[in-house]
Amino acid sequence: MSNEINRSVRRLDAQYIGLMEYAAAWDLQKAYVKQLDEGEREDTLLLLQHPPTFTIGTSKHMEHLLYTEEQLQERGITLFEIDRGGDITYHGPGQLVGYPIMFLPAEGLNLHQHLRTMEQVMIDWLATYQIKATRKAEFTGVWVGDEKIAAIGIKFNKSRHARGFITSHGFALNIKAGIEYEGFNGIIPCGIQQYGVTSFNNLTGLSLTVEEAAEQLLPFFCDRFGFR
């Protein structure tokens, strides 16, 4: 495969990994970004869960972290300052995390539309369960009423070998009932104080697993982004 990435056929390597430490997933993303840029990998979607973790993006406000260092240690929550957009959020077991490592050609590129498409993937899937999910104009993410069910934070890495960008980081979709209380109480999620957080199982009364959610969400992702 040449360094000029061939986009004539949009194929996706989708991987469900299970539970993975945040640092390991971050390193894996960086490796995949490099491989994709050098023509050694297809577009990839990593689907996984993290142990309890707070991540703070480039729009960071440390005052939105409510726990002290001692409280983080007591609760077994790790903290990472990372290179995606956005502020602070929580990752933990029971949450479906998706990291699309995708090439976006420069021609006709609309970064805001990319975020809206990512939101639409989850809106489409939730609609199959009669959950009316929406957007809020001032906030990136997916909402059910005034409660956030999915956060999105993307990094657009400039390609060295082709005209365009390669994405990393991605979305976090709350599945397990109760996850909205397990970690989000220790932060002001994305700096948003006036609204709450919810989860799929809390809304439906079901006991869907993260792996089941990943399997169901994948066709919607492929459809919206034009993958086989």
MARTORDREN-953494 format. One record per residue (C-alpha): residue in three letters; x, y, z. Coordinates in steps of 0.25 Angstrom, whole numbers, padded with zeros to 4 digits, always signed. Layout:
residues N
ALAXYZ;...
***
This chain:
residues 228
MET+0000+0000+0000;SER+0006+0014-0004;ASN+0007+0025+0006;GLU-0004+0033-0002;ILE-0016+0026+0005;ASN-0025+0019-0004;ARG-0040+0023+0000;SER-0046+0017-0012;VAL-0052+0006-0004;ARG-0056+0010+0010;ARG-0054-0003+0019;LEU-0053-0002+0034;ASP-0045-0011+0044;ALA-0055-0011+0056;GLN-0049-0017+0069;TYR-0056-0020+0082;ILE-0045-0021+0092;GLY-0052-0021+0105;LEU-0046-0015+0118;MET-0033-0007+0115;GLU-0025+0002+0123;TYR-0026+0016+0118;ALA-0011+0018+0116;ALA-0010+0006+0108;ALA-0022+0010+0099;TRP-0015+0024+0097;ASP-0002+0017+0093;LEU-0010+0008+0083;GLN-0017+0020+0077;LYS-0004+0027+0074;ALA+0002+0015+0068;TYR-0011+0013+0059;VAL-0011+0027+0055;LYS+0004+0026+0050;GLN+0001+0013+0043;LEU-0011+0018+0036;ASP-0004+0031+0032;GLU+0007+0022+0026;GLY-0002+0013+0018;GLU+0000+0001+0027;ARG-0014+0000+0033;GLU-0029+0002+0029;ASP-0038+0012+0036;THR-0040+0006+0050;LEU-0051+0006+0061;LEU-0047+0002+0075;LEU-0058-0001+0084;LEU-0055-0004+0099;GLN-0057+0000+0113;HIS-0047+0006+0123;PRO-0045+0004+0138;PRO-0049+0017+0146;THR-0042+0029+0139;PHE-0044+0044+0138;THR-0038+0050+0125;ILE-0036+0065+0124;GLY-0035+0071+0109;THR-0029+0083+0104;SER-0040+0092+0109;LYS-0037+0088+0123;HIS-0042+0095+0135;MET-0035+0088+0147;GLU-0046+0094+0156;HIS-0056+0084+0150;LEU-0049+0073+0157;LEU-0056+0072+0170;TYR-0047+0061+0177;THR-0034+0063+0183;GLU-0022+0054+0180;GLU-0025+0046+0192;GLN-0039+0044+0189;LEU-0035+0039+0175;GLN-0026+0029+0181;GLU-0036+0024+0191;ARG-0046+0022+0179;GLY-0036+0016+0170;ILE-0038+0026+0159;THR-0027+0030+0150;LEU-0025+0044+0144;PHE-0020+0047+0130;GLU-0018+0061+0124;ILE-0019+0058+0109;ASP-0018+0064+0095;ARG-0033+0063+0090;GLY-0043+0075+0090;GLY-0052+0077+0102;ASP-0051+0078+0117;ILE-0052+0067+0127;THR-0060+0054+0127;TYR-0061+0041+0133;HIS-0059+0027+0127;GLY-0062+0014+0135;PRO-0067+0000+0134;GLY-0081+0000+0128;GLN-0078+0010+0118;LEU-0076+0008+0103;VAL-0063+0016+0098;GLY-0061+0017+0083;TYR-0048+0022+0077;PRO-0049+0023+0062;ILE-0036+0024+0055;MET-0040+0030+0042;PHE-0034+0038+0030;LEU-0042+0050+0027;PRO-0037+0056+0013;ALA-0035+0071+0013;GLU-0045+0073+0001;GLY-0058+0077+0006;LEU-0054+0075+0020;ASN-0064+0080+0031;LEU-0059+0077+0045;HIS-0072+0081+0051;GLN-0080+0072+0042;HIS-0071+0061+0046;LEU-0075+0063+0061;ARG-0090+0064+0057;THR-0089+0051+0049;MET-0082+0044+0061;GLU-0094+0049+0070;GLN-0104+0044+0059;VAL-0099+0030+0060;MET-0103+0029+0075;ILE-0116+0036+0072;ASP-0120+0026+0061;TRP-0117+0014+0070;LEU-0124+0020+0082;ALA-0136+0022+0074;THR-0137+0007+0071;TYR-0141+0006+0086;GLN-0151+0018+0085;ILE-0141+0027+0092;LYS-0142+0041+0087;ALA-0128+0046+0087;THR-0124+0060+0083;ARG-0113+0070+0082;LYS-0111+0083+0090;ALA-0107+0094+0081;GLU-0096+0099+0091;PHE-0091+0086+0095;THR-0084+0074+0087;GLY-0090+0061+0091;VAL-0103+0053+0091;TRP-0115+0057+0101;VAL-0128+0051+0106;GLY-0136+0063+0111;ASP-0126+0070+0120;GLU-0117+0058+0123;LYS-0105+0055+0115;ILE-0103+0040+0111;ALA-0091+0041+0102;ALA-0079+0050+0102;ILE-0070+0053+0089;GLY-0056+0058+0089;ILE-0047+0057+0076;LYS-0033+0060+0072;PHE-0031+0063+0058;ASN-0016+0059+0055;LYS-0010+0065+0042;SER-0006+0055+0032;ARG+0009+0055+0028;HIS+0007+0047+0016;ALA-0007+0051+0010;ARG-0015+0064+0010;GLY-0024+0063+0021;PHE-0025+0058+0036;ILE-0026+0045+0044;THR-0035+0045+0056;SER-0033+0039+0069;HIS-0040+0039+0083;GLY-0055+0038+0081;PHE-0068+0036+0088;ALA-0072+0030+0102;LEU-0087+0025+0103;ASN-0092+0021+0116;ILE-0099+0008+0117;LYS-0099+0002+0131;ALA-0110+0007+0141;GLY-0103+0015+0152;ILE-0090+0019+0144;GLU-0096+0033+0145;TYR-0093+0033+0160;GLU-0080+0025+0161;GLY-0070+0035+0155;PHE-0078+0047+0150;ASN-0080+0051+0164;GLY-0065+0055+0165;ILE-0065+0065+0154;ILE-0073+0075+0147;PRO-0075+0067+0134;CYS-0070+0076+0122;GLY-0071+0088+0131;ILE-0086+0087+0130;GLN-0093+0089+0143;GLN-0107+0092+0139;TYR-0110+0078+0133;GLY-0109+0063+0138;VAL-0104+0050+0133;THR-0112+0037+0129;SER-0109+0023+0124;PHE-0116+0014+0114;ASN-0120+0003+0124;ASN-0125+0014+0134;LEU-0134+0019+0123;THR-0139+0006+0118;GLY-0139-0003+0130;LEU-0131-0013+0122;SER-0118-0020+0125;LEU-0111-0018+0112;THR-0096-0021+0113;VAL-0085-0012+0107;GLU-0081-0023+0097;GLU-0096-0024+0093;ALA-0097-0009+0091;ALA-0084-0009+0083;GLU-0089-0020+0073;GLN-0102-0013+0071;LEU-0096+0001+0069;LEU-0086-0003+0059;PRO-0095-0004+0047;PHE-0100+0010+0050;PHE-0086+0015+0050;CYS-0083+0008+0037;ASP-0095+0014+0031;ARG-0093+0028+0035;PHE-0078+0028+0031;GLY-0080+0020+0018;PHE-0072+0008+0022;ARG-0074-0006+0018;
***
